[in-house]
Structure formats: C-alpha cells, structure tokens
C-alpha cells in the first residue's frame, strides 16, 4: 500500500515511547523537545514534501474501490502503523506552528499537519482507536487565526507589501484547509455536550470578526471563500442530524460572541470598529436565519452586554457599548423589544453604578423612537414564527437585579466631564443596509458603524423612560445625578412630540414644574458637575416659562438668577 510506504518516510520509529506517552498523558497540552534520534532523521528529509506526499497517497487509497484496496478502517491500519506516534508528531508540528506563526516554514507545516490529521479522521474507526482527540482537534483550529496573527505583528515584516503577500499566500492555503475541515465537521456530528464543543465553536466564530482586511490589500475573493466555508461549518454545528437548529448550540455561539463584542468595544481604534460591525452583522444574521430558536439567546446576549462591567467606568466605552446595544435591540421583534426596555428600566435602579449608568445611556437613546401608540412595521422574525416570545428569557442576569439602597462611591468629576462631552447625539434613524468594508485610507465613522446596527423603527414608552431618568436625579452617584440632569435638559430642547408630551406629564399641572423644583435643589449639590448641570436646566426652564412665580419654590428669585 503506497500510503503506508509514504508514511514510513516520517521515520516514526525514531520517536521514543517515553516522548509519545508524555504527550498522551498531558492530553496534548504539553510538548517536550523532539527526541535527538528524530531530529537527526529529520535532517535527511523535507517534512513539508513528506506531508504532502502522505496526504496525496491517503486520498488515492481512500478513493480506491474496496475490491482493489480491501477494507479501509483503523482496525486494519492499527496493525500496520504506529498511529499513536503519528498523532503525536502531527500534534507537535501543529503546536510548534501555532507558537511560531511568523515563520513561514513552521506555519505551513502546521497547516499541512492539520490537514493530514483531518484526513486520518475520515477513515472509519477513528473513535474506537482514539484518532479523534478533542484537545488536538481544538489545537488544529488555531490555524484559522494565522492571517490575523500575522497582521497583528506587522512590525516584524519588512514592509506592508511583504506582509500582504504572506497573508494572501496563507489565505490560499486556508482555502484547502477549511475544505478538509468541513468534511470532518460533517462526519464527526459533534453535539453540544461533547468535550471542547464550545472551544471549537469559539475558534470558528472568531473568524467572523473580519479584522484582517483593515489595512492591507488582501485578496477578499479568497477570504470570502474561506469565511463562507466557516459559516457553513458553524451552521452544521448548530443544527442536529435532522437539520433542525439547536437552541443550546445557538446559545453557545452567542456566548462565544459576547467576549469578542466586549473586547472590540473597549478599544476604539478603527480596526475594532470593523470587527465590532462584523460581529454585529453576524449576530443579526443568526437571529434572522434561526428566528425563534435564536431569539432567547440573542436577548441573553443583550442583557450580558449591559451587565458586563469591563471598561464601563470609562465614558467613551459606555458610549460605544450603548450604541452597540441599541443597534442590536433594533433587530428584536416588537414584544421582545418592549420586554427588553422593561428590563433596562429595572437595571437603571440596581445597586452597581456602572449598571445604572449604561441603562441610563441606553434608555436616553430610545427617547428618539416613535410612541407606543403608533404601529411599527411588521418584522421578518415575527412572520417566520407566527407570534412573539412571551417574556425575556432567564439569563441569570435578570434575576439578580436589586434596587439601589446602597451608597456607591462617586465616579471622578473628570470622567463625568468626559461623559458629558462624549455623549452622542447621532440620529438613530439611519439606513437599513450594512456598510461596506472599505480601504484603510477611508476611516469608518461612528455614524457609519451605527448604520450596521440600525435596522428598523421601534416604539418606546417615553413617559416611563423620562420618569426613570428623573429618578436618577436623586442617585447616590454624582455622575448619574449630573447625567440625568443633562438628559432632562436635552429632552426640554427636543422637538419630538412624544417626548414633549412625556416632559409635560412629568412636570404635572401645578404652577411650579417638578423639573424646576429638582433643578433648584440640585443647584446646591455638593458636586460641581451636578451644580453646573442643574444651572443649565434652570436656565432652560426659566427661558421657556419666565412667568413662573419664583416664590412658590421657596427660593428667592434673585438666588435663582444668581445660579445662571
């Protein structure tokens, strides 16, 4: 058999039993140095050529008629080859290539070793003879990140042209790699509860970020083929043997997306804007494709994006996270959208300052929506599923919300000033089509990123939201007191009819408005940022209604005018 003959060129007999046993005992997590005998034998042949010859001979053997080649299974091969040594040397080359991505020789060896491993998994009996090992399989998937790892280390290349050439060459090799990988994914029929299933999904999902096309003249046609094949593999893992989507598997996909979205939101560089938009687009595609099966997991993703504290103490990150959540919310069906608003209203009263801050920012953005009385457009997900979900799913976040009867330490005044300066006033009613990924010279603005998120109009309970903002004026955190006053000032200046009606309802029918009372009280706040925000609000109120009797406030009129 030519396959066995070519396999002998690997000199597997030069690998010591102790070396092989140590790798198996470590579950393919630790690799010692190659045995000296094998290193000496390795100098006599080129490993790259040997791996290619073995793959070609294996393909020929697998494609032969059974009448010619006999039975094809590991039951036969296990008596004719050292399959454990073969797995260990392939695992070594994969691991070494993953640790030395910038060296072409080691990178190519890892790709070829992974492809050969996938072909070995196509031989019947791979489970009985432990050819499939979940940790080794996960290690092999690291090859998918080679282009991104190369781009992240562009300083190690002589110039951008050299890097572009190397990345394009790697993408072409990945095209064959993902083709072999897809065949294995189809045959393995992995289930949600299989070992390392989540890691496998995470490695595949990571490629949907699109970060490697940011600054280089990448061959996007080849990259699209690789990405398309990866998306098909994710679909295979999501669906069961009958082709029906598994809600548990979809939940794991969104779980994998969560840290990637959070990480891309923390860094505001243009590259991360594209990564964030790519993950958002992919999240929307999952929701649109799988409908009800994906809806509950999608809502859980939204809740955890609000609840994850990473970076939320910084104003610019809160702004980015707010834009992200508002955009993702726009993809929800009407009932789920309303339930999510109710959840945000509850989040705005919880114990942690950062949670109240992000909830307040998100709710303030929803004030541009149409009122609930107006009928919004029908949504595709609702048409697919007939009716909407009854209530938000339990994510572990919803149940832990508690009201704020605890004093929190204030955020510094400098951060609050930055927060006030960085608050976005961009219109949320934008285009429905996603942006195109363009050349590096054309930077993406926040408005263009938001276009990826904005899909269709929704309604909002303006009165409830304004009331929630008003309640934050009495918050234990000066940051929230200041921000609530600033939002109320913006509401006064708005020409949006539902918002004007909500402010009118909040002020009541008395001669003195509630806003003027609370603004006058906050003008004496211990924090300067709160006093400044209150002064602006008082100025707006007095300009709008100069005839209001100042005596009813129990504050002399000369003191009110002194505030301004």
Secondary structure as the mmCIF struct_conf table of DSSP 4:
data_model
#
loop_
_struct_conf.conf_type_id
_struct_conf.id
_struct_conf.beg_label_comp_id
_struct_conf.beg_label_asym_id
_struct_conf.beg_label_seq_id
_struct_conf.end_label_comp_id
_struct_conf.end_label_asym_id
_struct_conf.end_label_seq_id
HELX_RH_AL_P HELX_RH_AL_P1 UNK A 2 UNK A 7
HELX_RH_3T_P HELX_RH_3T_P1 UNK A 8 UNK A 10
HELX_RH_3T_P HELX_RH_3T_P2 UNK A 12 UNK A 14
BEND BEND1 UNK A 15 UNK A 15
HELX_RH_AL_P HELX_RH_AL_P2 UNK A 17 UNK A 25
TURN_TY1_P TURN_TY1_P1 UNK A 26 UNK A 28
BEND BEND2 UNK A 29 UNK A 29
HELX_LH_PP_P HELX_LH_PP_P1 UNK A 33 UNK A 35
HELX_RH_AL_P HELX_RH_AL_P3 UNK A 36 UNK A 42
TURN_TY1_P TURN_TY1_P2 UNK A 43 UNK A 44
BEND BEND3 UNK A 45 UNK A 45
HELX_RH_AL_P HELX_RH_AL_P4 UNK A 47 UNK A 63
BEND BEND4 UNK A 64 UNK A 64
HELX_RH_AL_P HELX_RH_AL_P5 UNK A 66 UNK A 69
STRN STRN1 UNK A 73 UNK A 73
HELX_RH_AL_P HELX_RH_AL_P6 UNK A 74 UNK A 77
TURN_TY1_P TURN_TY1_P3 UNK A 78 UNK A 80
BEND BEND5 UNK A 81 UNK A 81
HELX_RH_AL_P HELX_RH_AL_P7 UNK A 83 UNK A 99
TURN_TY1_P TURN_TY1_P4 UNK A 101 UNK A 102
BEND BEND6 UNK A 103 UNK A 103
HELX_RH_AL_P HELX_RH_AL_P8 UNK A 104 UNK A 120
TURN_TY1_P TURN_TY1_P5 UNK A 121 UNK A 122
BEND BEND7 UNK A 123 UNK A 123
STRN STRN2 UNK A 124 UNK A 124
TURN_TY1_P TURN_TY1_P6 UNK A 125 UNK A 130
HELX_RH_AL_P HELX_RH_AL_P9 UNK A 134 UNK A 141
HELX_RH_3T_P HELX_RH_3T_P3 UNK A 142 UNK A 145
HELX_RH_AL_P HELX_RH_AL_P10 UNK A 146 UNK A 152
TURN_TY1_P TURN_TY1_P7 UNK A 153 UNK A 153
HELX_RH_3T_P HELX_RH_3T_P4 UNK A 154 UNK A 156
BEND BEND8 UNK A 157 UNK A 159
HELX_RH_AL_P HELX_RH_AL_P11 UNK A 160 UNK A 188
TURN_TY1_P TURN_TY1_P8 UNK A 192 UNK A 193
BEND BEND9 UNK A 194 UNK A 194
TURN_TY1_P TURN_TY1_P9 UNK A 195 UNK A 196
HELX_RH_AL_P HELX_RH_AL_P12 UNK A 197 UNK A 205
HELX_RH_3T_P HELX_RH_3T_P5 UNK A 206 UNK A 209
HELX_RH_3T_P HELX_RH_3T_P6 UNK A 211 UNK A 213
BEND BEND10 UNK A 214 UNK A 216
HELX_RH_AL_P HELX_RH_AL_P13 UNK A 220 UNK A 238
STRN STRN3 UNK A 239 UNK A 239
TURN_TY1_P TURN_TY1_P10 UNK A 241 UNK A 242
BEND BEND11 UNK A 243 UNK A 243
HELX_LH_PP_P HELX_LH_PP_P2 UNK A 244 UNK A 244
STRN STRN4 UNK A 245 UNK A 245
HELX_LH_PP_P HELX_LH_PP_P3 UNK A 246 UNK A 246
HELX_RH_AL_P HELX_RH_AL_P14 UNK A 247 UNK A 266
BEND BEND12 UNK A 269 UNK A 269
HELX_RH_AL_P HELX_RH_AL_P15 UNK A 270 UNK A 290
TURN_TY1_P TURN_TY1_P11 UNK A 291 UNK A 291
HELX_RH_AL_P HELX_RH_AL_P16 UNK A 292 UNK A 307
TURN_TY1_P TURN_TY1_P12 UNK A 310 UNK A 313
BEND BEND13 UNK A 314 UNK A 314
HELX_RH_AL_P HELX_RH_AL_P17 UNK A 315 UNK A 329
TURN_TY1_P TURN_TY1_P13 UNK A 330 UNK A 331
BEND BEND14 UNK A 332 UNK A 332
HELX_RH_AL_P HELX_RH_AL_P18 UNK A 334 UNK A 347
TURN_TY1_P TURN_TY1_P14 UNK A 348 UNK A 349
STRN STRN5 UNK A 350 UNK A 350
BEND BEND15 UNK A 351 UNK A 351
HELX_RH_AL_P HELX_RH_AL_P19 UNK A 353 UNK A 365
HELX_RH_3T_P HELX_RH_3T_P7 UNK A 366 UNK A 368
BEND BEND16 UNK A 369 UNK A 369
STRN STRN6 UNK A 370 UNK A 371
TURN_TY1_P TURN_TY1_P15 UNK A 372 UNK A 373
BEND BEND17 UNK A 374 UNK A 374
HELX_LH_PP_P HELX_LH_PP_P4 UNK A 375 UNK A 378
HELX_RH_AL_P HELX_RH_AL_P20 UNK A 380 UNK A 385
BEND BEND18 UNK A 386 UNK A 387
BEND BEND19 UNK A 390 UNK A 391
HELX_LH_PP_P HELX_LH_PP_P5 UNK A 392 UNK A 394
BEND BEND20 UNK A 396 UNK A 397
HELX_RH_3T_P HELX_RH_3T_P8 UNK A 398 UNK A 400
STRN STRN7 UNK A 403 UNK A 403
BEND BEND21 UNK A 406 UNK A 406
HELX_LH_PP_P HELX_LH_PP_P6 UNK A 409 UNK A 412
HELX_RH_AL_P HELX_RH_AL_P21 UNK A 413 UNK A 422
BEND BEND22 UNK A 428 UNK A 428
BEND BEND23 UNK A 432 UNK A 433
HELX_LH_PP_P HELX_LH_PP_P7 UNK A 434 UNK A 437
TURN_TY1_P TURN_TY1_P16 UNK A 440 UNK A 441
BEND BEND24 UNK A 442 UNK A 442
HELX_LH_PP_P HELX_LH_PP_P8 UNK A 443 UNK A 445
HELX_RH_AL_P HELX_RH_AL_P22 UNK A 446 UNK A 453
BEND BEND25 UNK A 456 UNK A 456
STRN STRN8 UNK A 459 UNK A 460
HELX_RH_AL_P HELX_RH_AL_P23 UNK A 462 UNK A 471
HELX_RH_3T_P HELX_RH_3T_P9 UNK A 472 UNK A 474
BEND BEND26 UNK A 476 UNK A 477
HELX_RH_AL_P HELX_RH_AL_P24 UNK A 478 UNK A 493
HELX_RH_AL_P HELX_RH_AL_P25 UNK A 497 UNK A 507
BEND BEND27 UNK A 509 UNK A 512
HELX_RH_AL_P HELX_RH_AL_P26 UNK A 514 UNK A 522
TURN_TY1_P TURN_TY1_P17 UNK A 523 UNK A 524
BEND BEND28 UNK A 526 UNK A 527
HELX_RH_AL_P HELX_RH_AL_P27 UNK A 528 UNK A 544
TURN_TY1_P TURN_TY1_P18 UNK A 546 UNK A 547
BEND BEND29 UNK A 548 UNK A 548
HELX_RH_3T_P HELX_RH_3T_P10 UNK A 550 UNK A 553
TURN_TY1_P TURN_TY1_P19 UNK A 554 UNK A 554
BEND BEND30 UNK A 555 UNK A 555
HELX_RH_AL_P HELX_RH_AL_P28 UNK A 557 UNK A 563
#
